[in-house]
């Protein structure tokens, strides 16, 4: 199985949403290397904004240090996304 993905590096408060905006024109799966220690709520909000503004994106792989956090469009639409994302982000 092959997945075509676009990689982005982010280091600002709006960086995740900007990376989603920029990468959405290139691939449906985005790989984002988060270079800044963002609070879980800020990161989760940026992901929700990014998915809302870019219908073509279906999956995002966030690299936070040596950890990978995978977020899908279906997860973002769920009612408990904020809680589950916060738990995963803060591990």
N, C-alpha and C positions, 0 to 999 in steps of 0.2 A: 504494500500500500504506500502510495506517495501522497504527501500533502504539500501543496504550494503555499508558502507563507512568506510574509514580508516582515523583516526585522527592523525594529526602531529602538533607539535609546532615549530615555527621558530623564530629566533632572529638575523639572520645575513643578510648581503647584498645578498648573494646567497641562502639564506634560503628557499625562496619560490620554486625556481627551484629544490633545493635539496630535499625538502619535496615531490614535485611532483614525482621526480625520485624514491625516496624510497617508496612512497605509491602506485605507479603505478603497482607494482607487486602484490599488495594485494587487490585493489578495483578499480572500474571504477569511483567512486565518492570519492573525497578527501575533508576532513575538515581540514583546516589549520588555526591555531590560530597565528596570526601575533603579536609578542611581541615587535616589533621594529617599530619606526615611520619612515617608508620608504617614500621617495618621490613617487608620483603616477607614474612617468615615469619609475622608477626603478622597482616598483612592477609589472607594466604592462609588461615590458620587460621580467621579470622573468616568468610571467605566459605564455607569448608567447613562450619562450624557452622551458618551461616545457611541454606544449602541443605539440610542434613540435617534441620533443625527445621521447614522450611517447604516442603512438597512442592509447593505451588502455584506457586512461583517457578521460571521456566524460564530467565531470562536477567537479567544485571546489567550495567549500564554504569557503570563507575567513572570519574569524572573526577578526575584527579590533576594539578592545575595546568591546562595547556592540552591535556593528553593524555587520550585516551579508551581505556580498557581494557575490552573486552567479555569477559565470562565466562559460559559456558553450563553448564547442569546436566551435560551430557555431558562437558564438559572437566573439571569437578570430579571426576567419577567415574573419570577415567583415572588410571592408575598414575603417570604422569609429570606430574601437575598441579602439584605443588609446584615442581618444577624449571622448567617452562615459565612458570608464573606469576611466579616470582622473576626470571627473565630479562626478562620483559615489564615488571614493576614497576620494575626498576632501570635501565631504558633512559634 
